[in-house]
């Protein structure tokens, strides 16, 4: 249960950092060799890539990210957290809401902290 709580805490920390427009704090939740995979884009690699991805989302106007963890499991020094995510923005005077699902893979670091090594996101609706 403590491991699953660590993942929920990570979701909370990510949301706080994103909603405070702090991509460096988001990158700190990831390992140095992390990979973020988003639809219709090249992978973002390493903590610099994670930070660049977060900055890109913020620059595009996305805000108010919310996570809901659905399943968390750990085995040894690796773990997975699967959930849903929602965020929104205003574009051309219209409110846009993006809903999707994500899979985060975690690795326990030598100091005992759990950090994200991979994220994959997929929207619920196809892009237009």
Buried (B, 14 or more C-beta within 10 A) or exposed (E): EEBBEBBBEBBEBBBEBBBEEBBEBBBBBBBEEBBBBBEEEEEBBBBEBBBBBBBBBBEEEBBEBBBEBEEBEBEEEEBBBBBBBBBBBEEEEEEEEBEBBBBBBBBBEEEEEBBBBBBBBEBEEEEE
